[in-house]
Amino acid sequence: MLPETGFINCEFIFTFIHSRVIQHLLQNLMLLLYLPQITSRCKYIFDKIFTGELGLSYTTTSEPLLFKNYPGKKINYSDKRFSDEIFIKAAALLFENTIHATDLHISEKNGLKVLFTNDSSCDAGFDIFAAAFYMISRYEEYLPFTPDQYGRFDAKDSIAYKNDFLQIPVVDRWIGLLKNMLQKKFGNLLFKPSQFRAIVTYDIDVAYKFEGRSFVRNAGSIAKDVLSLNFKNIRQRNDVLKRHTTDPWDTYAYLKEKIEANRLPSIFFFLLAGLSKHDRNLDFRSPVMKQLAKSISAFSEIGIHPSFYSSSSLEKIIDEKKRLEEISGKQVTKSRQHFLKFELPDTYNYLIKAGIREDYSMGFPYEAGFRAGTCRPFAYYDLKNETAADLTIFPVTLMEGNFMKEKKFNKEKIIQTISKLLEEVKKTGGTFISIWHNHTVSDTNGSNHWRHIHEQMIEKIAELNS
């Protein structure tokens, strides 16, 4: 039997060796971030970038001595460099808890627009963390702005549009710059792999052009067609209601075939509001709506398309979500606002209270591109309450309606723009999300340009997936 002192020495040696192994592992796997003050904004954007996008473990400290003596990989996020660590010179934004107009110091680095540019002492030349937070939190949309005719933030008022980077996922590119800096400095980091994916989504504002309408609505439509001498509609309605032909907006078999043939993730969003000036959907109690919801949910994800006026009404969101759950027999956790109309932070907070976990409204109605500067899903940050919330935002890349504002229709130009956006998303390993409507891909006369564009988009997605 060993003497007691010998046993203690062995235990000490084992503990010492074990602690050195742990220390070595931490030095190689854990990033240490120094910042003078740890705030909710800092934690949110660090979690997003390091954990969510790069797949790196990190910890923070506000103790300069601890940071200086740390022998592992480290980043200094403050106003001055200590030694040879990666130094990102910090702007004030992430250390504030107010919302106010700020000088963004926009410039260009290596052909890429950046925000919060600073001096040459900063290894990146700009505050990557403040810039990413500003874009993803939609900080500018909390500031006073002149709304469009529907009460929405206009794309043309965004810094991305004004500075010509709306169609570039700048946040993802900035994170790529940081990744390259880390790789160059530390060499042996293992990053989370990223993979391109595409989700095709469809808004069912009005499920059918003629089918499923009440006697009163049909009578009103007939009277309107007679007064306007719209004999084509009169004939079509008569043929549909007599079951001689398919409703022209019944494109669901076509969409199902395209989705399944190309193995595309898809979501159909149902508008189930009460009738209003901006909500013209069919009655959710109609048998055709119940049948449609069940048939689509058999091959695709479904979500609620909260009505125009729901953006300021928790009750409407709850009621409309419940309607879809009742007619589909499925729990609903996905949502996209009708007209892409939402108010920050109220609409998102209503969605959370209603049980929504994913929102697909983050896109501009009249401009394609990256409203939040990213093509990757991100957690919603409530700037008014300074907290990250349990809602994932899936940013929209484009909607077919983005291209309908042009006075002169140019099919080839539209296809080129869609292809370019797809390539941008592919480069960053992001998620491409498109919005279409069932009626725009109708092909009753065999010459629908939008159906052709839709098919060209799907072919390009298939090419990028191969």
Phi, psi and omega per residue, in radians:
M1 nan 2.319 -3.126
L2 -1.249 2.574 3.048
P3 -1.057 2.726 -3.104
E4 -1.046 -0.695 -3.130
T5 -1.117 -0.641 3.105
G6 -1.119 -0.727 3.121
F7 -1.089 -0.724 3.135
I8 -1.129 -0.723 3.140
N9 -1.114 -0.708 3.125
C10 -1.119 -0.742 3.128
E11 -1.117 -0.710 3.129
F12 -1.094 -0.780 -3.132
I13 -1.093 -0.770 -3.133
F14 -1.081 -0.780 -3.134
T15 -1.104 -0.704 -3.136
F16 -1.112 -0.819 3.140
I17 -1.099 -0.752 -3.123
H18 -1.070 -0.758 -3.126
S19 -1.152 -0.615 3.116
R20 -1.183 -0.636 3.091
V21 -1.116 -0.811 3.121
I22 -1.059 -0.767 3.136
Q23 -1.068 -0.728 3.123
H24 -1.087 -0.756 3.127
L25 -1.094 -0.762 -3.135
L26 -1.096 -0.707 -3.136
Q27 -1.086 -0.573 -3.084
N28 -1.596 -0.375 -3.067
L29 -1.922 -0.431 -3.005
M30 -1.880 2.197 3.012
L31 -1.486 2.426 3.035
L32 -1.893 2.178 3.134
L33 -1.917 2.182 3.032
Y34 -1.689 2.334 3.004
L35 -2.639 2.511 -3.039
P36 -1.124 -0.441 -3.117
Q37 -2.603 2.260 -3.138
I38 -1.614 2.013 -3.079
T39 -2.055 2.927 3.091
S40 -1.069 -0.676 3.127
R41 -1.120 -0.752 3.128
C42 -1.089 -0.853 -3.117
K43 -1.040 -0.718 -3.132
Y44 -1.057 -0.888 -3.049
I45 -1.317 -0.533 3.056
F46 -1.168 -0.742 3.090
D47 -1.059 -0.757 -3.138
K48 -1.063 -0.857 -3.016
I49 -1.376 -0.956 -3.013
F50 -1.328 -0.877 -3.098
T51 -1.390 -0.886 -3.026
G52 -1.246 -0.769 -3.041
E53 -1.707 -0.759 -3.077
L54 -1.615 -0.318 3.135
G55 1.243 0.568 -3.114
L56 -1.903 2.481 3.025
S57 -1.446 2.491 3.123
Y58 -2.562 2.787 2.968
T59 -2.438 2.852 -3.077
T60 -2.130 2.745 3.037
T61 -2.570 2.626 3.020
S62 -1.991 0.246 3.135
E63 -1.766 1.891 -3.100
P64 -0.995 -0.709 -3.080
L65 -1.154 -0.764 3.109
L66 -1.042 -0.743 -3.134
F67 -1.129 -0.799 -3.100
K68 -1.087 -0.622 -3.078
N69 -1.518 -0.138 -3.126
Y70 -1.212 2.150 -3.042
P71 -1.508 -0.047 -3.070
G72 -1.634 -2.731 -3.098
K73 -1.397 2.316 -3.051
K74 -2.620 2.652 3.130
I75 -2.240 2.313 3.126
N76 -1.782 2.011 3.123
Y77 -2.012 1.465 -3.106
S78 -2.651 -2.740 -3.105
D79 -1.765 -0.028 3.113
K80 -2.648 2.604 3.140
R81 -1.374 2.573 3.041
F82 -1.669 -1.016 -3.114
S83 -2.571 -1.939 -3.045
D84 -1.895 0.329 3.094
E85 -1.273 2.923 2.956
I86 -1.206 2.216 -3.076
F87 -2.037 2.049 3.027
I88 -1.935 1.897 -3.092
K89 -1.217 2.178 -2.983
A90 -1.506 2.322 2.913
A91 -1.417 3.114 -3.072
A92 -1.415 -0.332 -2.906
L93 -0.904 -0.813 -3.041
L94 -1.349 -0.137 3.138
F95 -1.843 0.149 3.119
E96 -1.790 2.870 3.017
N97 -2.331 0.494 3.065
T98 -2.156 2.891 3.109
I99 -2.069 2.091 -3.096
H100 -2.713 2.789 3.082
A101 -1.093 2.410 -3.101
T102 -2.416 2.666 3.091
D103 -1.351 2.035 -3.042
L104 -1.477 -0.202 3.122
H105 0.825 1.074 -3.101
I106 -1.391 2.314 3.081
S107 -2.600 -2.889 -3.114
E108 -2.276 2.290 3.096
K109 -2.174 2.057 3.134
N110 0.911 0.733 3.092
G111 1.396 0.118 -3.118
L112 -2.089 2.277 3.111
K113 -1.202 2.407 3.124
V114 -2.338 2.756 3.100
L115 -1.977 2.793 3.096
F116 0.995 0.820 3.066
T117 -1.070 2.460 3.074
N118 -2.369 -2.815 -2.988
D119 -1.474 3.123 -3.030
S120 -1.224 -0.203 3.117
S121 -1.190 -0.405 3.126
C122 -1.400 2.266 -3.078
D123 -1.105 -0.510 3.132
A124 -1.609 -0.382 -3.080
G125 1.502 -0.081 3.078
F126 -2.784 2.830 -3.128
D127 -1.451 1.648 -3.110
I128 -1.013 -0.726 -3.039
F129 -1.221 -0.761 3.103
A130 -1.152 -0.707 -3.128
A131 -1.095 -0.821 3.139
A132 -1.107 -0.737 3.141
F133 -1.117 -0.735 -3.127
Y134 -1.023 -0.749 -3.105
M135 -1.287 -0.856 -3.030
I136 -1.229 -0.641 3.137
S137 -1.284 -0.200 -3.041
R138 1.041 0.752 -3.109
Y139 -0.865 -0.762 -3.074
E140 -1.131 -0.408 -3.128
E141 -1.438 -0.130 3.009
Y142 -1.547 -0.279 3.129
L143 -1.405 2.801 3.101
P144 -1.022 2.384 3.099
F145 -2.598 2.810 3.081
T146 -1.582 1.950 -3.089
P147 -1.241 2.763 3.047
D148 -1.346 -3.038 -3.039
Q149 -1.094 -0.300 3.128
Y150 -1.862 0.161 3.092
G151 1.466 0.349 -3.080
R152 -1.827 2.775 3.014
F153 -1.258 2.180 -3.060
D154 -1.477 2.359 3.125
A155 -0.940 -0.631 -3.074
K156 -1.212 -0.212 3.072
D157 -1.619 -0.069 -3.087
S158 -1.413 2.637 3.101
I159 -1.145 -0.512 -3.141
A160 -1.144 -0.772 3.126
Y161 -1.200 -0.805 -3.099
K162 -1.096 -0.515 -3.093
N163 -1.899 0.262 2.972
D164 1.061 0.735 3.003
F165 -2.300 0.384 -3.141
L166 -1.090 -0.568 -3.104
Q167 -1.686 0.381 3.042
I168 -2.156 2.217 3.085
P169 -1.345 1.329 -2.962
V170 -1.065 -0.656 -3.130
V171 -1.053 -0.771 3.131
D172 -1.140 -0.635 3.086
R173 -1.175 -0.714 3.118
W174 -1.093 -0.715 3.105
I175 -1.107 -0.632 3.064
G176 -1.078 -0.674 3.083
L177 -1.100 -0.764 3.121
L178 -1.100 -0.722 3.110
K179 -1.028 -0.766 3.127
N180 -1.128 -0.659 3.098
M181 -1.101 -0.778 -3.141
L182 -1.119 -0.743 -3.134
Q183 -1.118 -0.747 -3.126
K184 -1.162 -0.666 -3.074
K185 -1.366 -0.751 -2.979
F186 -1.936 -0.378 2.960
G187 1.317 -0.846 -2.950
N188 -1.881 0.515 3.101
L189 -1.403 2.510 3.063
L190 -1.813 2.012 -3.081
F191 -1.696 2.659 3.067
K192 -1.150 2.237 3.123
P193 -1.232 2.577 3.099
S194 -2.032 2.611 -3.091
Q195 -2.453 2.285 3.099
F196 -1.123 2.417 2.983
R197 -2.559 2.785 3.126
A198 -2.287 2.415 3.068
I199 -2.133 2.129 3.069
V200 -1.619 2.254 -3.115
T201 -2.206 2.630 -3.044
Y202 -2.366 2.282 3.076
D203 -1.688 2.144 3.092
I204 -1.739 1.447 3.123
D205 -1.252 -0.800 3.061
V206 -2.350 1.985 -2.981
A207 -1.141 -0.666 -3.104
Y208 -2.435 2.615 -3.139
K209 -1.325 -0.675 -3.097
F210 -2.148 -0.622 -3.039
E211 -1.241 2.611 3.003
G212 1.371 0.109 -3.136
R213 -1.560 2.636 3.109
S214 -1.213 2.879 3.113
F215 -1.020 -0.721 -3.111
V216 -1.117 -0.788 -3.121
R217 -1.191 -0.663 3.091
N218 -1.132 -0.726 3.136
A219 -1.102 -0.739 3.123
G220 -1.113 -0.712 3.129
S221 -1.166 -0.692 3.115
I222 -1.094 -0.780 3.128
A223 -1.051 -0.717 3.133
K224 -1.126 -0.727 3.138
D225 -1.158 -0.673 3.121
V226 -1.121 -0.813 -3.124
L227 -1.105 -0.587 -3.122
S228 -1.636 0.057 3.142
L229 1.009 0.644 3.130
N230 -1.543 1.353 -3.060
F231 -1.203 -0.465 3.112
K232 -1.099 -0.799 3.114
N233 -1.113 -0.696 -3.139
I234 -1.055 -0.802 3.141
R235 -1.150 -0.791 -3.113
Q236 -1.072 -0.794 -3.133
R237 -1.041 -0.796 -3.126
N238 -1.061 -0.750 -3.129
D239 -1.174 -0.692 -3.139
V240 -1.173 -0.840 -3.077
L241 -1.183 -0.434 3.077
K242 -1.586 0.097 3.123
R243 1.110 0.488 3.080
H244 -1.468 -0.354 -3.125
T245 -2.659 2.890 3.125
T246 -1.431 2.552 3.076
D247 -0.999 2.343 -3.077
P248 -1.062 -0.419 3.126
W249 -1.674 0.117 3.071
D250 -1.479 1.449 -3.080
T251 -1.859 0.239 -2.953
Y252 -1.225 -0.630 3.090
A253 -1.140 -0.716 3.090
Y254 -1.070 -0.818 -3.119
L255 -1.138 -0.720 3.105
K256 -1.043 -0.754 -3.134
E257 -1.077 -0.756 -3.127
K258 -1.179 -0.724 -3.125
I259 -1.130 -0.831 -3.079
E260 -1.277 -0.655 -3.131
A261 -1.119 -0.555 -3.099
N262 -1.837 0.101 3.109
R263 0.896 0.864 -3.082
L264 -1.667 2.299 2.944
P265 -1.096 2.423 -3.089
S266 -2.523 2.731 3.062
I267 -2.466 2.303 3.028
F268 -1.901 2.228 -3.123
F269 -1.854 2.168 -3.060
F270 -1.740 2.212 3.005
L271 -1.544 2.062 -3.070
L272 -2.279 0.760 -3.083
A273 -1.469 2.989 2.871
G274 -1.325 2.686 -3.094
L275 -1.079 2.392 3.056
S276 -2.656 3.137 -3.136
K277 -0.993 -0.638 -3.057
H278 -1.879 -0.039 3.138
D279 -2.145 1.844 -3.035
R280 -2.051 0.483 -3.085
N281 -1.222 2.894 3.069
L282 -1.297 2.754 3.124
D283 -1.085 2.215 -3.088
F284 -1.120 -0.334 3.129
R285 -1.436 -0.116 3.134
S286 -1.112 2.392 3.115
P287 -0.987 -0.595 -3.122
V288 -1.171 -0.551 3.113
M289 -1.239 -0.710 3.101
K290 -1.093 -0.771 3.130
Q291 -1.113 -0.732 -3.124
L292 -1.127 -0.809 -3.126
A293 -1.035 -0.733 -3.132
K294 -1.234 -0.668 -3.121
S295 -1.210 -0.686 3.137
I296 -1.241 -0.704 -3.114
S297 -1.164 -0.213 3.097
A298 -1.329 -0.392 -3.127
F299 -2.210 -0.061 -3.075
S300 -2.541 2.773 2.940
E301 -1.219 2.668 3.080
I302 -2.243 2.766 3.106
G303 -2.624 2.915 3.113
I304 -1.547 2.565 3.120
H305 -2.019 1.364 -3.024
P306 -0.950 2.488 -2.970
S307 -1.158 2.950 -3.101
F308 -0.913 -0.769 -3.058
Y309 -1.550 0.000 -3.120
S310 -1.285 -0.314 -3.086
S311 -1.041 -0.360 3.119
S312 -2.101 0.407 -3.083
S313 -2.522 1.879 3.058
L314 -1.082 -0.694 -3.095
E315 -1.047 -0.743 -3.140
K316 -1.115 -0.747 3.140
I317 -1.085 -0.784 3.135
I318 -1.076 -0.818 -3.106
D319 -1.092 -0.806 -3.074
E320 -1.206 -0.662 3.066
K321 -1.093 -0.760 3.140
K322 -1.084 -0.649 3.115
R323 -1.065 -0.783 -3.135
L324 -1.159 -0.669 3.117
E325 -1.118 -0.639 -3.126
E326 -1.219 -0.738 -3.073
I327 -1.442 -0.374 -3.128
S328 -1.711 -0.416 -3.076
G329 1.308 0.321 -3.116
K330 -2.246 2.638 3.059
Q331 -1.245 2.427 -3.098
V332 -1.948 2.135 3.130
T333 -2.224 0.010 -3.126
K334 -1.967 2.570 -3.048
S335 -2.632 2.618 2.927
R336 -2.517 2.233 -3.101
Q337 -1.188 2.367 3.039
H338 -1.098 2.408 -3.074
F339 1.159 0.183 -3.022
L340 0.891 0.695 -3.073
K341 -1.748 1.997 3.056
F342 -2.546 2.733 -3.129
E343 -2.099 2.218 -3.137
L344 -1.624 2.315 0.027
P345 -1.700 0.032 -2.918
D346 -1.031 -0.861 -3.075
T347 -1.037 -0.779 -3.130
Y348 -1.128 -0.668 3.112
N349 -1.176 -0.595 3.051
Y350 -1.134 -0.740 3.140
L351 -1.035 -0.758 3.132
I352 -1.067 -0.800 3.136
K353 -1.119 -0.486 3.137
A354 -1.447 -0.068 3.122
G355 1.648 0.217 3.081
I356 -1.417 2.397 -3.136
R357 -2.038 -0.284 3.122
E358 -2.359 2.286 3.095
D359 -2.088 2.461 -3.079
Y360 -2.152 0.665 -3.085
S361 -1.780 -0.111 -2.988
M362 -1.373 1.346 3.073
G363 -2.749 2.874 3.137
F364 -1.681 2.469 -3.135
P365 -1.135 -0.606 -3.011
Y366 -1.984 -0.016 -3.120
E367 -2.394 2.250 3.044
A368 -1.347 2.696 3.100
G369 2.409 -2.711 -2.968
F370 -2.072 1.576 -3.055
R371 -0.979 -0.694 3.139
A372 -1.752 0.206 3.096
G373 1.314 0.181 -3.078
T374 -2.483 2.689 3.039
C375 -2.026 0.453 3.114
R376 -2.118 2.497 3.094
P377 -1.048 2.585 3.129
F378 -2.580 2.714 3.115
A379 -1.287 2.445 3.108
Y380 -1.267 2.320 3.073
Y381 -1.986 2.115 3.136
D382 -1.505 1.800 -3.076
L383 -1.179 -0.545 -3.117
K384 -1.215 -0.633 -3.134
N385 -1.791 0.023 3.091
E386 0.887 0.990 3.129
T387 -2.670 2.540 3.001
A388 -1.409 2.447 -3.051
A389 -2.092 2.901 -3.068
D390 -1.472 1.142 3.090
L391 -2.573 2.193 3.116
T392 -1.724 2.228 3.128
I393 -1.659 2.156 3.058
F394 -1.817 1.783 -3.063
P395 -1.169 2.389 3.135
V396 -1.502 2.369 3.114
T397 -1.509 -0.746 -3.126
L398 -2.764 2.785 2.999
M399 -2.300 2.504 -3.124
E400 -1.002 -0.504 3.110
G401 -1.133 -0.354 3.085
N402 -0.994 -0.515 -3.015
F403 -1.745 -0.054 -3.078
M404 -1.479 -0.134 3.132
K405 -1.364 -0.330 -3.099
E406 -1.143 2.358 3.138
K407 -1.198 -0.606 -3.138
K408 -1.956 2.053 -3.122
F409 -1.268 2.223 -3.141
N410 -2.331 1.631 -3.040
K411 -1.021 -0.779 -3.082
E412 -1.137 -0.666 3.115
K413 -1.130 -0.697 3.131
I414 -1.119 -0.782 3.132
I415 -1.092 -0.682 3.109
Q416 -1.117 -0.728 3.130
T417 -1.121 -0.769 3.118
I418 -1.086 -0.752 3.127
S419 -1.086 -0.713 3.129
K420 -1.119 -0.746 3.123
L421 -1.142 -0.694 3.079
L422 -1.058 -0.726 3.123
E423 -1.123 -0.680 3.109
E424 -1.071 -0.779 3.140
V425 -1.159 -0.723 3.124
K426 -1.030 -0.747 -3.095
K427 -1.029 -0.623 -3.096
T428 -1.708 0.041 -3.125
G429 1.127 0.661 -3.084
G430 -1.711 -2.876 -3.121
T431 -2.031 2.104 3.110
F432 -1.590 2.137 3.141
I433 -2.160 2.134 3.130
S434 -1.966 2.638 3.058
I435 -2.031 2.234 3.018
W436 -2.274 2.912 3.084
H437 -2.111 2.562 -3.090
N438 -0.999 -0.613 -3.063
H439 -1.365 -0.423 -3.105
T440 -1.285 -0.377 3.127
V441 -1.733 0.260 3.045
S442 -1.102 2.580 -3.075
D443 -2.451 0.892 -3.049
T444 -1.179 -0.510 -3.109
N445 -1.921 0.116 3.071
G446 1.314 0.188 -3.099
S447 -2.354 0.603 -3.128
N448 -1.409 1.983 -3.120
H449 -1.141 -0.588 -3.109
W450 -1.189 -0.626 3.070
R451 -1.095 -0.721 3.125
H452 -1.101 -0.742 3.121
I453 -1.104 -0.734 3.100
H454 -1.011 -0.761 -3.123
E455 -1.224 -0.640 3.085
Q456 -1.111 -0.689 3.093
M457 -1.071 -0.811 -3.132
I458 -1.107 -0.688 3.097
E459 -1.097 -0.684 3.114
K460 -1.176 -0.686 3.093
I461 -1.075 -0.784 3.138
A462 -1.057 -0.687 3.122
E463 -1.115 -0.747 -3.121
L464 -1.264 -0.448 3.127
N465 -1.408 -0.306 -3.038
S466 -1.383 nan nan
